[in-house]
Amino acid sequence: MATRGVSSGIAETRETIAWRLATVVDIVTETPRARTLVLDVPGWLGHRAGQHVDVRLTAEDGYQAERSYSIASAPEDPRIALTVQRLDDGEVSPYLTDVLRAGDRLELRGPIGGYFVWTVGLGGPLLVVAGGSGIVPLMAMLRHRAIALATANMQTRHVVPARLLYSARRWGDVFYRDELARLAEHDETLEVTFTLTHEAPPGWTGFQRRIDRMMLAEVAWPPAERPHVFVCGPTPMVEAAAAALVELGHDAAGLKTERFGPTGGAT
Amino acid sequence: MEAEELRLDGNAAAGILSEVLVPDVTTARARCAGCGAMREMGALLVYPHGMGIVIRCPSCDAVILRIARTRTQLLLDLSGATLLVIPR
């Protein structure tokens, strides 16, 4: 009897990562190269902020290509949102950004990855450092935090203050600009800092260089505050930022990274 | 392209590993056969290639795990891990 119980338990948990057929309910243009796919996923059991899904495309001849995309939406949102940046030589992303339309179906499995996740229950302070499209899983964390805190008391709000340092090539490449501005405007415990590495609009007073140690010393919480740190972006950016944070005295064990690989180079 | 630019985190391997191990392997801990370091899988380094992935230790660069997919089989080489601790 015990054995049967165990095996049925395994079958139930395995079901959570089965391939599912999602329906595209909306497509939002974020930047000239990036779109958010809003998906209805039948049987979706929910996710935690920071997790991703695997998307699988199958060609007529049976050839399959599979890629991972971070979930941008908060766990509280019944639909899941993926923001996808088009890679010009990509096998999967150009289909997702240019071909897919509302009403189309898309095969995916998830949520995947319990390592790079944050929930309000883990506490703060929270430091999230994004390079380019690396903002996506971090946005899920900030959206989750905003929803959770909207219903929390003042004491909780001050227990989980958050800072975002977001590096992009130019202002037009920044995802979720209006929403980030709105979130920061209504929340004194959220600080959003941008750095633009290639080109800044006239009158820009913010940072204009790649993320470095000096910038992190200025923006990050002091190591003594023991922040939860999440860094996501292209591999060279993530490794530079993580190394700088460790040099500043942050505990490498409390610092979680998600490298996106060479997705469009320097940010 | 430099090999180091293709380096990803253990998270990137979670999908394919869920096919042979548990649904979420990123919070499982693996002990490196090369140096003995014990880390969460999500903190290991993933090098994707055409057929699958190679997972290396961030401390000593030894190969901890390899997984490859063919049309009919999944091949898993765990000889670089002396211990795998999977949360229940």
Interface residues (C-beta under 8 A of the other chain):
Chain A: T13 R14 T16 I17 H52 D54 E66 S68 R109 G110 I112 G113 G114 Y115 F116 P234 T235 P236 E239 K256 T257 E258 R259 F260 G261 P262
Chain B: M1 E4 E5 L6 R7 L8 D9 G10 N11 A12 A14 G15 S18 V22 P23 D24 T26 T27 E40 M41 G42 A43 P48
